[in-house]
Amino acid sequence: MINEIDKKILEELSKNNHLVMKKLGKKVHLTAPTTASRIVNLLDNGIIKRCSNEVNQEKLGFSIHAFLNIYIENIHHQSYLAFIETQDNYVINNYKVSGDSCYLLECKFPSNEVLDQFLNDLNKHANYKVSIVIG
């Protein structure tokens, strides 16, 4: 499935996922286009789940970081899921979980007022418990 060069690419990416293809290629003894092609194959095969950069939300004005346990009393979650799809300005991750709640929602907000409005809108689709990240 993957060979030694692919393993070396994964190892180098785990050390520093911000390497440009030219530098990564040098580390694994390949050209930049060949390295990029291998990464695309690793993505296509599900070995690498995603390529992303972490954004500092506070510097963008989103100083409130919250986790919400979502509780839905019936088996129909479509209304909640459709609502969440429209909230990509605030939703970072929506995890389906086992345990007391149905989902664990990770969000960011620019103010308490925006958080309050989000919670009012959310409550039309599900119940929740909020935890605010303090550190």
Summary of the structure (lengths in Angstrom):
residues: 135
radius of gyration: 19.9
end to end distance: 41.2
largest distance: 55.6
contacts: 322
relative contact order: 0.14
helix: 41%
strand: 20%
